[in-house]
Amino acid sequence: MSDPFENKPVPRAALLAGLFLMVGSIIVAGYSQLTGVGKTQIEESKVVKHIDLFFVDQPDGSVDVMSAKSGQLLQTVGRNDGGFLRVVMRGLVRDRKTRSIGPELPFRLIKREDGKVMMTDPATDISIDLDPFGASNRDAFARFLESSDSQIIVEREVNLLSGKI
């Protein structure tokens, strides 16, 4: 079979129009990025509660979840348990390793005013919103916020404002 487009070149005007469209799009996007014009930004709600956690691998394959504040063992996740928790933490730890950051800094689990639960890594500034993964997966982490070592931020701010501290 022969090529139906053989000896039929693309019109020069169409090529130039496509080129100008691509270059124009790059210029507009760059201008918006540099100046903030046309950018939409969603404000995150305030943090109302948080807890700093260490996740310590054990020789038997289990993972100890410990409070960074008190060193208290909050939970031991068995070798065959806590799949979602393991996947999230494995990803955060892998990112730390690629940046040559050690395990000295704790991870932070936060709850926002709007009810969102997020796992954050202060060492890398990465945050993972746990809500889109479903209630049971979110709750695998959220239960640590019920620990006595978790800090309620709203009360602390109110107490600071009222002079009680």
Sequence and secondary structure as in RCSB ss.txt:
>XXXX:A:sequence
MSDPFENKPVPRAALLAGLFLMVGSIIVAGYSQLTGVGKTQIEESKVVKHIDLFFVDQPDGSVDVMSAKSGQLLQ
TVGRNDGGFLRVVMRGLVRDRKTRSIGPELPFRLIKREDGKVMMTDPATDISIDLDPFGASNRDAFARFLESSDS
QIIVEREVNLLSGKI
>XXXX:A:secstr
   TTTT    HHHHHHHHHHHHHHHHHHHHHHHH TT        EEEEEEEEEEE TTS EEEEETTT  EEE
EE TTS HHHHHHHHHHHHHHHHTT  TTS EEEEEETTS EEEEETTTTEEEE GGG HHHHHHHHGGGGSTT 
EEHHHHHHHHHHT  
